[in-house]
Amino acid sequence: MDFEQIYQRYFHDIYLYIKSLSNNESIAEEITQEAFFKALKAIDSFDASTDIRAWLFTIAKNTYFSHYKRNKKHLDFTEEHSTGVQLVNHIINEEEAFIIHQFLHSMDEPYKEVFSLRMFGELPFEKIGKLFGKSDGWARVTFYRARKQIIAYMEEINHERD
């Protein structure tokens, strides 16, 4: 498969994944384009025995986090309520999201990819199962096992914080 075919086949999935991270269509498009540019530059070093989707998702995720670090989000304090509750919730949610993404990065396959495809790629279980040559039931069980691992990890982190 040439790179144009790879781009056409996976652009939308990568875009949806980045859009779910950024909650911003223009940022998602920019980062998706940048991720594919990086993939094009590194395609010669791609190990063909691995899954190209996982490789592209990894490049996209790393590109997003690099972008995020470069452009720390500036919160508009004038829109916050006087109690500051929205600001605290925003920070907590971002921190927890980052912790989850870090843990997700260390998860074993197929849990990592199935969870990412379902949550970030917004794919139905039927399509995820087809991607792996398995049933939608297999995809559903694998997703819920991955979700259970993440929940257990977050409970452990929260317990350590207390």
Buried (B, 14 or more C-beta within 10 A) or exposed (E): EEEEEBBEEBBEBBBBBBBBBBEEEEBBBBBBBBBBEBBEEEEEEEEEEEBBBBBBBBBBBEBBBEBBEEEEEEEEEEEBEEEEEEBEEEEEEEEEEEBBBEBBEEBEEBBBBBBBBBBBBBBEBEBBBBBBEBEBEBBBBBBBBBBEBBEEBBEEEEEEEE
